[in-house]
Amino acid sequence: MPRKDFQKRSEGKFFQTSGQREQRMQNYNKEGNILEKTKYILEARGIGKSFSGVTVLKDAELCIAPGELHALMGENGAGKSTLMKIIMGIYTKDAGTVLLDGKEMEFKSARDALDAGISMIHQELSPIPEMTVAENVFLGRELKKFKGLPFVNKKELNAKTQELLEEYELSEFIRPEMKMKDLNIAQVQMMEIIKAVSYNSKVIIMDEPTSSLSEKETVTLFRIIDSLREKKVGIIYISHRMEEVFELSDRISVLRDGQFIGCVNTKEASREDLINMMVGRELEGGYPSNPAEKGGVVLELKNFTRKGVFENVNLKVHSGEILGMAGLVGAGRSEVMKALVGYDPLDEGEIILEGKSITIRHPREAVKNHIIMASEDRKELGLVIDRSIKENVSLQNFDKLAHASFINKGKEKQLANEYTQKMATKMNGIDDAVSSLSGGNQQKVVLAKCLLSDPKVLIMDEPTRGIDVGAKAAIYHIMIELAKQGIAIIMISSEMPELIGMSDRVMVMSGGKVTGVLEGEEAKSQQRIMNLAFGGN
């Protein structure tokens, strides 16, 4: 069983009380290299990769020691995911070598990597919704009832899954026989983590593992990580959350524009050092203030109720205002907004837009009324992942592009270029498939599509999930510009600094109910917000 020595700081961060981190750091020198007496478990050296003549990686490298948590950082498009896919055998490298336990490996598929002892938790979740939790965890490794016959031993499958759920303290909320479609995003993320751990791998790659997790679930993940380190498992940890990287990692490697920039010991690095390594330029610090003049109420919700999910939710948002929605995972924030825009049914409630009562039963009616939502689940609700960037930006905007039922291709191209450039999307061109983009750049395409719809109310659900520091700063400034144009913005965020830094007011939910609306200095108090999020008064 993993130790329970992670404790919560008053500011909502987590740390190890055992002092193990200092002990581990004895094996590292000032240049970020492990001393000769310590052997690497995984080495990737001189890795090169090009797609259609475009160089994505050049002389990239990464070396992991047993029991080390090695953070990999870089802006979206820096090559992190490509390097991981090469290590996992999903892509074939053009140059360089991958060594596992000192032996050169040539993986032809992800199955080869898994069999050799390397597993990965992907940022983009891809469960099979109609299959059970147990079936997803042991997909491709099914336990047979009779040797040589294609019959799965479901009883044993469920029993082994139950053992994993109990070991990592998830059995209270998740059962082996539950279908994946009945889990929320955070629970799906936890099951992906459990699935990777169940392989008993030598190396585990974690790509933005906490992006959908609440604080409680994050503590569980940190316990799992501590347990893996004790077993001498090497962990590659990809995250844009600086606090996590500094809390957890032993060393940090940085990629920029596909090239290896350097490796530093975490205890000797600063936030400013890492940002300079990642972007090659200075970034403005902090969060921009919103100078927009607050106007009248644009949107009001009265007595919004969906039985068993949320109850009697009342909300007002003004023009030029950024209203933050806070709460733990499962509080009902996203569910209220999805009901507002017609994704989910509503049992009771009234929508008042600019003083007029309206009815929304389908997402297209929300778009028609200029109430636009950028969902946190971009693969499910935000994008058609295998279609082009241009086509995705055009979605829900055909009224701007069509004449006599025919799309004006020239205008479609012009607007797609204009709005993707506004979002500083890293791409080869607007005809690229969205699936070719990094997670952060996919999010930018979602936002470009939303802005093209001329929103009066823009709902941004986890707007910077999986996005690097440079892109976050750009999105924050875009939000301010939109507020200055009089757009009412509702922002759901699980990142407390972001919520406090960007919101004019903060509405807090707990257990499907509004527990408070904070203004002024109270809206900047993390303690006040967290008290309400846990159901306080």
Buried (B, 14 or more C-beta within 10 A) or exposed (E): EBEEBBEBEEEBBBBBEEEBBEEBBEBBEEEBEBEEEBEBBBBBBBBBBEEEEEBBBBEBBBBBBBBBBBBBBBBBBBBBBBBBBBBBBBBEBBBBBBBBBEEEBEBEEBEBBBEBBBBBBBBBBEBEEEBBBBBBBBEEEBBEBEEEEEEBBBEBBBEBBBEBBEBBBBBEBBBBEBBBEEBBBBBBBBBBBBBBBBBEBBBBBBBBBBBBBBBEBBBBBBBBBBBBBEEEBBBBBBBBBBBBBBBBBBBBBBBBBBBBBBBBBBEBBEEEBBBBBBBEEEBEEEBBEBEBEBEEBBBBBBEBBBEEBBBEBBBBBBBBBBBBBBBBBBBBBBBBBBBBBBBBEBEEBBBBBBEEEBEBEEBEBBBBBBBBBBBBBBBEBBBEBEBBBBBBBBBBBEEBBBEEEEBEEEBBBEBBBEBBEBBBBBBEEBEBBBBBBBBBBBBBBBBBBBBBBEBBBBBBBBBBBBBBBBBBBBBBEBBBEBBEEBBBBBBBBBBBBBBBBBBBBBBBBBBBBBBBBBEEEBBBBBEBBBBBBBBEE
